[in-house]
Amino acid sequence: MAKTTCWIIIFIALAVNVVMLQWTIEAYLGLEFDLVFRNTIIALISSVVALLTMFKWRKFEYK
């Protein structure tokens, strides 16, 4: 159960990261620089969540 939950969290975090990347590019090209900063921070947080969840999954998998 824990392994499946980790994978779900990883996929959701990566999906959020992809969406934030697209929104960041659109905001940059639209000269909305305050949105660029916000979207970049959200993307970085989702990347950290995915990375930490991957480490937790490895702990469960190779126990």
Secondary structure, DSSP 8 states (H G I E B T S, - for coil): -HHHHHHHHHHHHHHHHHHHHHHHHHHHHTT-HHHHHHHHHHHHHHHHHHHHHHHHHHHHHT-
